[in-house]
Amino acid sequence: MIIGAATMIAVFSVWRDSPIVDEIPHIGAGYGYIFEQSYQFNPEHPPLAKDLAGIGLKLAGLDQTAAHNAFVSRSAGVNDQWNFGRQLLYGLGNDAVRLIRAAKLSVMFLFIISAALIFIWTRKLYGGKAALISVYLFSFSPTVIAHTRFVTTDIAALFGVLLASYFFLKYLNQPSRKYFWFSVIALGIAFLCKFSTFLLVPFFLLLAMLWPFARRRPIWPYLGRTVLIIALAFIVVVGPYYQLHLINYPAAKQKTDTAFLLASYGNKDLSGPVIAAAGVPVLRPFAEYALGLLMVNQRIEGGNRIYFLGKVVNKGGPWYFPIVYTLKEPIPFFILLLMAIMSGLALLIRGRLGSFRHAIATHFPQTAMFLWLLIYWMLSISSTVNIGIRHMIPVYGFTAILVAGQIIGLIERSKLKNQNDNSKFKMFGIQKFYILIFALLTWYAVEFASIYPYYLTYFNQFAGGVSGGREYVTDSNLDWGQDLWRLADWVKENNIKKISLDYFGWADQRYYIGPAFNWMVGGQYTSKGSFLRDNPQGGYIAVSETFYQQSIHSDGSYLWLKDIPPLTVIGHSILVWYISP
């Protein structure tokens, strides 16, 4: 019921969204993968989520004739998924709204499976009550639901981590042929979700050493079989799957494109073999996967221009993700998290878990989850790509499981203590403790409901809500181009004949707004006077929050608008002013 309710909320809340920035190229690439069996577009990301979007396009009845001609024209270049995606949706006479909705709905399948896995896994570890709490915390997280609705790789990465980890731990506990191959297939699927799932390689190797260590067994057999699982995941799953996407991608073209995309890559010892392998038939799919890894690494080295804490910087630094996470999750979640941490620490301090080896052996799934959270948080904190809390989504599943388990454990221990002694806790009353947990979960639901349908823009009370959150961060934490359609609705409802727009997004502004749309380049108007020279009767200006904050704290071209109160804010992400003569 919880998963179904969250899924329906996700569907209804996104129904009048315009596509976010990254959806345009991902949907375009998905068309190329499913309809053309060609991986020419968007090699920087693995194909699974985009394949689902492409299947959605097929189910929506996309007219392939015009799309094929456009694809052939665009594929003459290199990695031109941005322009092709926009042309596919808006330039070929298609019903863009129907296609975008179909693509989005197809990718939501990954959220449903992820939530189900969280429920099943928690129930096995902690029981039914904990399973309900874990799936509740996960499914009603504003961040999770926000990104569940997008054709991106973030929820896909979470799905891959959950699936692969679940079956690998099954195999360690029950080393049968069945679970060996389930582990191979699940890990291969994870590699197809997002390149951050490549971290599962060192993670699984660590688990393969930790498991026998805790049980005083030889390490090498476990380590050897894990290496075999990793190798077979590439050979049996990743290679053949990528090969299906290379059917109509000529080897010569792949090699030329690979060389072009890696021309500026610093380490030629890495890029050179990948370029060479792109022209070898049996190695082509692995070369394409390696190309994506190197492109991601290249991007990490370069960083991204972002607005963070009142400054425009190329990277947010080690405090970026801790701060944004603290501002973007509901406060009752942090109270539950603190309670869970204190409960776990109390067990350790009192020696309830036994020796170090014994604790690991008897709580190995929990140890593995905690280890993943530690690895992922440490690497994220050191990352230079700080463009949104969405990059932390792979930790949300295990966090929900561990918090729910500790909360239920705390309740059970409190119940037992309340029955057996006359401590001060008994005076407090177990019923009051139940009320506290219920109140926190209710508060969590209220926070979730309060931001409907604008889940991407959620900020908690630490940030001062959405209006305060925009002072800390923008980009995919707040403004990702999702509110263009809502701006168009506002323009039409108010019978506005002309509006100048500086829009952070790739959706076609004219498609939504119509003849009232007037393209405005950032920095075009640096004062009220400069605007009125082109609009002597006065007029409307709309600026996306990302561009507005970046301008205010860098070139200052929109500083003059700070003295004019916005007429309205569309969906929390597009500011609108009326400039009077």
LINZILIN-V829737 format. One record per backbone hydrogen bond with DSSP energy under -1.0 kcal/mol. CO is the residue of the C=O (numbers start at 1). NH is the residue of the N-H. Records with the same first field share a line. If there is no record, write none. Layout:
# LINZILIN-V829737
CO=NH, NH
This chain:
# LINZILIN-V829737
1=5
2=6
3=7
4=8
5=9
6=10
7=11
8=12
9=13
10=14
14=17
22=26
23=27
24=28
25=29
26=30
27=31
28=32
29=33
30=34
31=35
32=38
37=248
42=45
47=51
48=52
49=53
50=54
51=55
52=56
53=57
54=58
55=59
56=60
57=62
58=61
64=68
65=69
66=70
67=71
68=72
69=73
70=74
71=75
74=77
80=84
81=85
82=86
83=87
84=88
85=89
86=90
87=91
94=96
95=99
96=100
97=101
98=102
99=103
100=104
101=105
102=106
103=107
104=108
107=110
108=112
109=113
110=114
111=115
112=116
113=117
114=118
115=119
116=120
117=121
118=122
119=123
120=124
121=125
122=126
123=127
127=131
128=132
129=133
130=134
131=135
132=136
133=137
134=138
135=139
136=140
138=141
141=145
142=146
143=147
144=148
147=150
150=152
153=157
154=158
155=159
156=160
157=161
158=162
159=163
160=164
161=165
162=166
163=167
164=168
165=169
166=170
167=171
168=172
169=173
170=174
174=176
176=180
177=181
178=182
179=183
180=184
181=185
182=186
183=187
184=188
185=189
186=190
187=191
190=193
192=48
194=197
195=198
196=199
197=200
198=201
199=203
200=204
201=205
202=206
203=207
204=208
206=210
207=211
209=213
210=214
212=217
213=216
219=223
220=224
221=225
222=226
223=227
224=228
225=229
226=230
227=231
228=232
229=233
230=234
231=235
232=236
233=237, 238
234=239
237=241
238=242
239=243
240=244
242=245
243=246
246=249
250=254
251=255
252=256
253=257
254=258
255=259
256=260
257=261
258=262
260=263
262=265
266=268
267=270, 271
268=272
270=274
271=275
272=276
273=277
274=278
276=279
277=280
280=283, 284
283=287
284=288
285=289
286=290
287=291
288=292
289=293
290=294
291=295
292=296
293=297
294=298
295=299
296=300
297=301
298=302
299=303
306=313
308=311
311=308
313=306
314=304
317=320
319=323
320=324
321=325
322=326
323=327
324=328
325=329
327=460
330=334
331=335
332=336
333=337
334=338
335=339
336=340
337=341
338=342
339=343
340=344
341=345
342=346
343=347
344=348
345=349
346=350
347=352
348=351
351=354
355=359
356=360
357=361
358=362
359=363
363=367
364=368
365=369
366=370
367=371
368=372
369=373
370=374
371=375
372=376
373=377
374=378
375=379
376=380
377=381
378=382
384=386
388=391
389=392
390=393
392=395
393=396
395=399
396=400
397=401
398=402
399=403
400=404
401=405
402=406
403=407
404=408
405=409
406=410
407=411
408=412
409=413
410=414
411=415
412=416
413=417
414=418
415=419
416=420
417=421
423=427
424=428
425=429
429=433
430=434
431=435
432=436
433=437
434=438
435=439
436=440
437=441
438=442
439=443
440=444
441=445
442=446
443=447
444=448
445=449
446=450
449=452
451=454
454=457
455=458
460=465
465=469
466=470
468=471
469=472, 473
472=309
474=477
475=478, 479
480=21
482=18
483=487
484=488
485=489
486=490
487=491
488=492
489=493
490=494
491=496
492=495
499=518
500=542
501=520
502=544
503=505
508=512
509=513
510=514
514=517
516=499
518=501
521=524
527=531
528=532
529=533
531=535
535=538
539=579
540=500
541=577
542=502
543=575
544=548
545=549
546=550
547=551
548=552
549=553
551=554, 556
556=559
558=561
559=562
561=564
568=576
570=573, 574
573=545
574=570
575=543
576=567, 568
577=541
579=539
